[in-house]
Amino acid sequence: METAGSGMTARRKRQALATLCVTMFMAMLDNVIVNIALPRIGRDLDAGISGLQWVAEGYSLVYAALLLTGGTLGDRYGRTRVFRLGLALFTLGSAAAALAGGTGALVAARMLQGVGAALLTPGSLAILREVFTDERERARAIGLWSGVSALGLSVGPVVGGPMVDAFGWASVFWINVPVGAVGLLLAHRVLPEIAPRERRIDLPGLLLSAGGLGALVYALVEGPGRGWTDTRVLGCGAAAAVLLALFAAVELRSAEPMVELRLFRDRVLAGALLSGLMVSFGMFGAMFFLPLMLQGVMRWTPTAAGYAGLPLSGVIMFAAPLSGRLTTRHGVRTPLVLGIALCAVGLGGLSLYPAQAHYWSYAWTLVLLGFGMGLTFTPVSIAVLGRVAPAQTGMASATINTLRELGGVLGIAVLGAVLTARLTGNLTTALHRLGLPADGAAHAVAALTGRAGATGASPAPAPVRAAVDASFVDALHLALRCGSATLAVTAALVAVLLRPATTPAPTPERTPVPAGVA
């Protein structure tokens, strides 16, 4: 069957790949770049801690909740058309965020960005599959696409720190506007028009998945702050369980489901999707707290803390394309298991160093983390797209990114809960030993998170601050070890799921899979 990419020249394919890479870099960058701007946002907009939390997490909530919807709409109305709409909404949301004069307006703009990202992300990978029809060529293209996407996630602090110092917090949103405008122009000129599928919209599935994922993300975001026994958190958790269970029941009975749940019976799909989920769980959960140690405990500036991630970013750029070649030659099992194992070792290694350790003494752990992350992004995409029918690529791409986003939110929530519990216990003991009042700890913790200016907290006494620093480092080490152990178990499980079958049984609707995972 002829595809959109079969009649494209090599130059046109390169232009299409560049367009998809640039726009995905922008979307992924926005996932993390705002974190380093939060203290300045808090001071300028007089935002409290909950307001700052929603500035950071409002994007993730909408993005995760609507990703499956974005994949379905792309299949129904045309992937390129929905991709362009998502890019336009993302660019508009970025401009609105830069111009926001209050916390509410900024959170709303961030949510609009999330809607745009949810529409453009599934279409990006689906269009790439249509453009690159040769299996080896596609593997290389996905490797580059994955590397650029991963780079966007890793260089956010590197880019954001100097920008905030030089131009203010609005600059982290203004940067998206010219990139988005150029991306829209290129999307109209070089991306192929992909005909929509004749299929009905799975409205019950759409509403149940968006509601269930939204409630789940809300509960995970609010749980550490409100407490896991808070009525609203428990209510959202219960609602998420009910809605997602109904979603599964509806999808299993639907003639044209939003997500074909029967695909998860395929052990290769299960192993690949588990890899994407758990790498995000361990990496995002742990890396979210490292800037707090660099800026709060070690007193680094935002710019210096951002530059600390350069080894990780540089290695990702090298490892992601390499993983595409490894996958083509050896199958998805080798790079996935190796990448997850390297991430586990890197996180465990980071937990061995105290706050006073010299940066270059533990830089090797950042190299391992970057190499591990770079190795995992590409084979996940190749494995999943290689096991589904062409008509299901939008759905499959959305599923990959939904699980990655949820993995990050779960990691921040779960590892954050571990860190908070250990920090509270350690600090309570330390303050009792020093005979100091507990309210001094609240001031010090606010300063540690970089939000003292937003909360109006005054500087804490030196003994309290020292106790908070020591307690935070110990708690961070525990969270890092928990993330490392989780990834180690995941590596072993993925190795079992992706072991070569003795008697492969190909199905007529699936495209070939790279050797070693059939």
KOLDO-579211 format. One record per residue (C-alpha): residue in three letters; x negated, y negated, z negated. Coordinates in pm, whole numbers, plus 50000, padded with zeros to 5 digits. Example, Ala and Ser with C-alpha at 12.3 -4.5 7.8 and 13.67 -1.06 7.14 Angstrom:
BEGIN
- rest px py pz
- ALA 48770 50450 49220
- SER 48633 50106 49286
***
This chain:
BEGIN
- rest px py pz
- MET 50000 50000 50000
- GLU 49866 49658 50094
- THR 49793 49426 49805
- ALA 49749 49052 49773
- GLY 49373 49086 49767
- SER 49337 49311 50073
- GLY 49341 49017 50316
- MET 49127 48777 50112
- THR 48772 48685 50205
- ALA 48487 48740 49961
- ARG 48459 48363 49910
- ARG 48831 48332 49835
- LYS 48805 48615 49584
- ARG 48516 48442 49407
- GLN 48717 48120 49393
- ALA 49016 48305 49250
- LEU 48795 48474 48989
- ALA 48640 48140 48892
- THR 48986 47985 48851
- LEU 49106 48270 48630
- CYS 48786 48265 48422
- VAL 48794 47890 48361
- THR 49158 47886 48253
- MET 49115 48189 48025
- PHE 48805 48031 47872
- MET 49013 47724 47789
- ALA 49295 47930 47634
- MET 49057 48142 47425
- LEU 48853 47840 47319
- ASP 49164 47678 47179
- ASN 49218 47979 46953
- VAL 48922 47878 46737
- ILE 48796 47528 46819
- VAL 49060 47357 46607
- ASN 48936 47519 46285
- ILE 48626 47303 46268
- ALA 48837 46988 46314
- LEU 49076 47061 46026
- PRO 48902 46850 45758
- ARG 48908 46542 45983
- ILE 49270 46611 46079
- GLY 49361 46638 45711
- ARG 49207 46299 45632
- ASP 49345 46115 45936
- LEU 49700 46257 45923
- ASP 49721 46293 45542
- ALA 49805 46661 45582
- GLY 49832 46899 45290
- ILE 49689 47250 45286
- SER 50007 47411 45424
- GLY 50020 47155 45704
- LEU 49660 47225 45799
- GLN 49727 47597 45792
- TRP 50012 47557 46038
- VAL 49801 47338 46266
- ALA 49566 47636 46295
- GLU 49821 47919 46291
- GLY 50119 47767 46475
- TYR 49941 47842 46802
- SER 49875 48206 46704
- LEU 50233 48262 46588
- VAL 50394 48152 46916
- TYR 50118 48307 47128
- ALA 50152 48651 46970
- ALA 50532 48640 46959
- LEU 50574 48553 47329
- LEU 50292 48744 47499
- LEU 50511 49043 47586
- THR 50774 48805 47717
- GLY 50515 48634 47934
- GLY 50416 48963 48093
- THR 50777 49052 48171
- LEU 50858 48710 48318
- GLY 50551 48736 48539
- ASP 50666 49071 48676
- ARG 51017 48937 48737
- TYR 50949 48591 48884
- GLY 50600 48632 49027
- ARG 50274 48649 48834
- THR 50108 48353 49004
- ARG 50413 48132 48960
- VAL 50442 48209 48588
- PHE 50064 48170 48549
- ARG 50085 47816 48692
- LEU 50380 47731 48467
- GLY 50187 47853 48162
- LEU 49881 47650 48260
- ALA 50094 47337 48305
- LEU 50260 47381 47964
- PHE 49925 47447 47797
- THR 49776 47131 47948
- LEU 50081 46926 47849
- GLY 50065 47065 47494
- SER 49697 46973 47472
- ALA 49767 46612 47567
- ALA 50055 46597 47317
- ALA 49828 46735 47042
- ALA 49560 46475 47114
- LEU 49819 46196 47092
- ALA 49998 46332 46781
- GLY 50039 46076 46504
- GLY 50159 46315 46234
- THR 50127 46672 46117
- GLY 50471 46777 46243
- ALA 50405 46645 46593
- LEU 50066 46816 46600
- VAL 50210 47153 46493
- ALA 50483 47123 46759
- ALA 50222 47045 47025
- ARG 50015 47344 46914
- MET 50321 47565 46950
- LEU 50375 47432 47302
- GLN 50015 47527 47375
- GLY 50097 47876 47245
- VAL 50392 47906 47484
- GLY 50169 47809 47776
- ALA 49894 48051 47674
- ALA 50148 48334 47636
- LEU 50264 48278 47995
- LEU 49922 48241 48158
- THR 49726 48513 47974
- PRO 49910 48826 48103
- GLY 49923 48684 48455
- SER 49550 48621 48460
- LEU 49450 48986 48428
- ALA 49736 49107 48649
- ILE 49635 48866 48929
- LEU 49274 48978 48895
- ARG 49380 49337 48958
- GLU 49566 49233 49273
- VAL 49271 49032 49406
- PHE 49004 49299 49349
- THR 49127 49626 49497
- ASP 48797 49819 49501
- GLU 48742 50000 49171
- ARG 48374 49906 49128
- GLU 48435 49547 49241
- ARG 48726 49522 48999
- ALA 48517 49655 48709
- ARG 48252 49388 48771
- ALA 48518 49117 48799
- ILE 48690 49227 48478
- GLY 48349 49232 48309
- LEU 48285 48870 48402
- TRP 48643 48769 48315
- SER 48617 48943 47978
- GLY 48279 48787 47907
- VAL 48405 48437 47977
- SER 48716 48500 47765
- ALA 48505 48631 47477
- LEU 48267 48339 47515
- GLY 48557 48098 47471
- LEU 48632 48261 47136
- SER 48271 48253 47021
- VAL 48162 47903 47126
- GLY 48455 47717 46974
- PRO 48259 47606 46666
- VAL 47947 47539 46877
- VAL 48138 47299 47102
- GLY 48380 47168 46842
- GLY 48134 47061 46573
- PRO 47944 46803 46778
- MET 48265 46681 46945
- VAL 48437 46615 46613
- ASP 48128 46439 46478
- ALA 48094 46219 46787
- PHE 48448 46157 46913
- GLY 48696 46259 46639
- TRP 48939 46548 46608
- ALA 49153 46453 46910
- SER 48860 46534 47139
- VAL 48903 46909 47083
- PHE 49243 46876 47255
- TRP 49152 46615 47517
- ILE 48887 46850 47657
- ASN 49162 47082 47781
- VAL 49341 46818 47987
- PRO 49093 46770 48276
- VAL 49012 47142 48276
- GLY 49381 47227 48294
- ALA 49444 46973 48570
- VAL 49161 47112 48784
- GLY 49278 47465 48708
- LEU 49629 47381 48829
- LEU 49493 47238 49153
- LEU 49279 47546 49213
- ALA 49563 47780 49117
- HIS 49778 47630 49392
- ARG 49496 47647 49647
- VAL 49314 47977 49591
- LEU 49534 48218 49395
- PRO 49740 48459 49609
- GLU 50116 48456 49591
- ILE 50224 48786 49438
- ALA 50578 48888 49515
- PRO 50802 48935 49211
- ARG 50943 49274 49122
- GLU 51312 49332 49157
- ARG 51392 49404 48796
- ARG 51633 49273 48541
- ILE 51517 49082 48236
- ASP 51516 49302 47927
- LEU 51693 49037 47719
- PRO 51749 49255 47408
- GLY 51385 49362 47415
- LEU 51273 49004 47469
- LEU 51470 48869 47173
- LEU 51382 49157 46941
- SER 51009 49150 47021
- ALA 50980 48772 46994
- GLY 51179 48767 46669
- GLY 51000 49066 46518
- LEU 50649 48953 46607
- GLY 50725 48597 46501
- ALA 50853 48713 46161
- LEU 50552 48943 46118
- VAL 50299 48671 46199
- TYR 50480 48424 45972
- ALA 50469 48669 45681
- LEU 50099 48739 45738
- VAL 50011 48371 45765
- GLU 50212 48262 45461
- GLY 50144 48567 45244
- PRO 49802 48468 45105
- GLY 49920 48116 45018
- ARG 50272 48181 44889
- GLY 50197 48521 44739
- TRP 50298 48858 44882
- THR 50598 48881 44646
- ASP 50738 48545 44755
- THR 51103 48574 44866
- ARG 51040 48414 45206
- VAL 50736 48632 45276
- LEU 50917 48950 45174
- GLY 51222 48849 45376
- CYS 51017 48787 45689
- GLY 50830 49114 45640
- ALA 51155 49306 45607
- ALA 51303 49127 45907
- ALA 50993 49209 46111
- ALA 51019 49579 46020
- VAL 51387 49595 46115
- LEU 51355 49394 46436
- LEU 51048 49583 46559
- ALA 51212 49919 46481
- LEU 51518 49810 46681
- PHE 51285 49692 46958
- ALA 51124 50038 46975
- ALA 51467 50208 46985
- VAL 51594 49975 47259
- GLU 51279 50014 47470
- LEU 51290 50394 47454
- ARG 51646 50392 47589
- SER 51606 50114 47844
- ALA 51584 50198 48216
- GLU 51346 49903 48270
- PRO 51176 49839 47936
- MET 50958 49540 47855
- VAL 50702 49783 47710
- GLU 50691 50145 47825
- LEU 50632 50302 47484
- ARG 50590 50646 47638
- LEU 50258 50527 47777
- PHE 50120 50534 47423
- ARG 50134 50913 47434
- ASP 49830 50886 47661
- ARG 49529 50926 47431
- VAL 49311 50703 47652
- LEU 49564 50421 47630
- ALA 49601 50478 47257
- GLY 49224 50473 47205
- ALA 49170 50162 47417
- LEU 49450 49964 47256
- LEU 49339 50070 46907
- SER 48990 49943 46994
- GLY 49120 49601 47095
- LEU 49335 49574 46783
- MET 49069 49677 46532
- VAL 48776 49485 46680
- SER 48987 49170 46648
- PHE 49086 49277 46296
- GLY 48729 49310 46174
- MET 48564 49034 46372
- PHE 48819 48754 46347
- GLY 48895 48833 45987
- ALA 48531 48811 45887
- MET 48416 48534 46119
- PHE 48702 48310 46004
- PHE 48539 48280 45661
- LEU 48173 48242 45762
- PRO 48205 47870 45847
- LEU 48339 47816 45495
- MET 48020 47959 45352
- LEU 47796 47764 45589
- GLN 47973 47431 45530
- GLY 48107 47480 45179
- VAL 47835 47679 45001
- MET 47524 47606 45207
- ARG 47627 47241 45273
- TRP 47569 47255 45649
- THR 47726 46992 45871
- PRO 47998 47102 46120
- THR 47752 47062 46405
- ALA 47484 47274 46237
- ALA 47740 47539 46140
- GLY 47860 47548 46499
- TYR 47510 47593 46638
- ALA 47460 47889 46403
- GLY 47685 48092 46633
- LEU 47466 48046 46940
- PRO 47295 48390 46916
- LEU 47636 48559 46904
- SER 47764 48355 47200
- GLY 47457 48413 47414
- VAL 47458 48789 47364
- ILE 47829 48812 47451
- MET 47751 48649 47787
- PHE 47497 48924 47853
- ALA 47688 49221 47711
- ALA 48031 49170 47870
- PRO 47916 49204 48234
- LEU 47686 49488 48130
- SER 47981 49674 47980
- GLY 48158 49659 48317
- ARG 47866 49841 48480
- LEU 47843 50090 48193
- THR 48214 50162 48221
- THR 48190 50221 48596
- ARG 47898 50460 48551
- HIS 47982 50640 48225
- GLY 48352 50576 48158
- VAL 48511 50368 47882
- ARG 48419 50594 47590
- THR 48049 50507 47566
- PRO 48072 50124 47563
- LEU 48380 50123 47340
- VAL 48242 50351 47071
- LEU 47897 50187 47085
- GLY 48046 49836 47072
- ILE 48270 49908 46774
- ALA 47983 50079 46590
- LEU 47753 49780 46649
- CYS 48021 49545 46513
- ALA 48051 49765 46204
- VAL 47673 49755 46147
- GLY 47662 49378 46205
- LEU 47935 49304 45952
- GLY 47779 49539 45698
- GLY 47440 49376 45752
- LEU 47578 49029 45690
- SER 47702 49139 45349
- LEU 47345 49209 45236
- TYR 47227 48847 45234
- PRO 47281 48587 44960
- ALA 47371 48225 45030
- GLN 47007 48124 44982
- ALA 46884 48355 45259
- HIS 46707 48188 45550
- TYR 46919 48180 45865
- TRP 46665 48367 46079
- SER 46651 48652 45830
- TYR 47008 48756 45915
- ALA 47032 48627 46273
- TRP 46985 48988 46388
- THR 47333 49068 46255
- LEU 47483 48797 46478
- VAL 47304 48951 46777
- LEU 47456 49291 46694
- LEU 47801 49138 46651
- GLY 47778 48958 46985
- PHE 47655 49269 47164
- GLY 47926 49482 47007
- MET 48203 49235 47091
- GLY 48077 49195 47447
- LEU 48074 49571 47502
- THR 48435 49621 47391
- PHE 48629 49355 47581
- THR 48585 49491 47934
- PRO 48645 49868 47887
- VAL 48969 49804 47702
- SER 49108 49618 48002
- ILE 48971 49868 48254
- ALA 49104 50169 48063
- VAL 49454 50029 48027
- LEU 49487 49894 48381
- GLY 49350 50221 48515
- ARG 49625 50423 48347
- VAL 49936 50230 48447
- ALA 50120 50187 48774
- PRO 50054 49859 48962
- ALA 50405 49736 48882
- GLN 50328 49764 48510
- THR 50009 49558 48502
- GLY 50178 49246 48366
- MET 50328 49445 48082
- ALA 49999 49625 48015
- SER 49796 49303 48013
- ALA 50042 49142 47774
- THR 50022 49445 47545
- ILE 49641 49425 47533
- ASN 49641 49059 47438
- THR 49931 49093 47193
- LEU 49745 49362 46999
- ARG 49423 49159 47004
- GLU 49601 48852 46872
- LEU 49785 49051 46607
- GLY 49458 49219 46512
- GLY 49306 48876 46446
- VAL 49601 48761 46239
- LEU 49600 49089 46044
- GLY 49227 49059 45984
- ILE 49252 48706 45850
- ALA 49547 48800 45629
- VAL 49417 49132 45494
- LEU 49049 49045 45456
- GLY 49155 48704 45329
- ALA 49364 48872 45062
- VAL 49063 49084 44961
- LEU 48842 48776 44946
- THR 49096 48569 44752
- ALA 49159 48842 44494
- ARG 48787 48895 44434
- LEU 48719 48519 44425
- THR 48996 48460 44171
- GLY 48879 48742 43945
- ASN 48514 48641 43960
- LEU 48590 48274 43905
- THR 48822 48338 43613
- THR 48550 48540 43441
- ALA 48281 48282 43517
- LEU 48485 47987 43390
- HIS 48582 48175 43075
- ARG 48213 48245 43011
- LEU 48127 47877 43065
- GLY 48419 47753 42857
- LEU 48534 47528 43143
- PRO 48894 47434 43231
- ALA 49061 47617 43519
- ASP 49174 47297 43691
- GLY 48811 47220 43779
- ALA 48810 47536 43989
- ALA 49102 47414 44197
- HIS 48907 47100 44286
- ALA 48598 47300 44373
- VAL 48788 47548 44589
- ALA 48944 47257 44780
- ALA 48598 47117 44844
- LEU 48471 47461 44945
- THR 48731 47497 45219
- GLY 48642 47157 45356
- ARG 48984 47014 45269
- ALA 48904 46808 44964
- GLY 48964 46493 45159
- ALA 49304 46614 45265
- THR 49411 46710 44916
- GLY 49271 46410 44736
- ALA 49058 46631 44514
- SER 48773 46469 44327
- PRO 48428 46631 44313
- ALA 48411 46923 44072
- PRO 48159 46940 43786
- ALA 47828 47097 43889
- PRO 47870 47413 43672
- VAL 48215 47474 43820
- ARG 48088 47423 44171
- ALA 47801 47668 44113
- ALA 48047 47925 43978
- VAL 48273 47882 44282
- ASP 47979 47916 44522
- ALA 47857 48237 44362
- SER 48208 48381 44336
- PHE 48286 48298 44699
- VAL 47969 48462 44833
- ASP 48036 48778 44634
- ALA 48398 48785 44756
- LEU 48289 48726 45117
- HIS 48047 49017 45090
- LEU 48330 49245 44979
- ALA 48551 49130 45269
- LEU 48266 49189 45516
- ARG 48212 49541 45382
- CYS 48581 49618 45409
- GLY 48579 49500 45769
- SER 48266 49705 45839
- ALA 48417 50022 45691
- THR 48737 49973 45891
- LEU 48542 49939 46215
- ALA 48328 50245 46136
- VAL 48640 50457 46090
- THR 48784 50311 46411
- ALA 48468 50402 46607
- ALA 48497 50766 46496
- LEU 48868 50779 46578
- VAL 48819 50623 46922
- ALA 48539 50871 46996
- VAL 48785 51154 46930
- LEU 49070 50999 47129
- LEU 48850 50930 47431
- ARG 48666 51262 47437
- PRO 48658 51414 47789
- ALA 48943 51650 47860
- THR 48861 52001 47976
- THR 49146 52017 48226
- PRO 49247 51673 48351
- ALA 49606 51646 48466
- PRO 49654 51343 48689
- THR 49998 51191 48720
- PRO 50128 51059 49052
- GLU 50208 50707 48928
- ARG 49867 50630 48784
- THR 49560 50496 48952
- PRO 49222 50668 48904
- VAL 49037 50622 48578
- PRO 48658 50585 48549
- ALA 48473 50908 48485
- GLY 48445 51034 48131
- VAL 48798 50955 48008
- ALA 49026 51159 48234
***
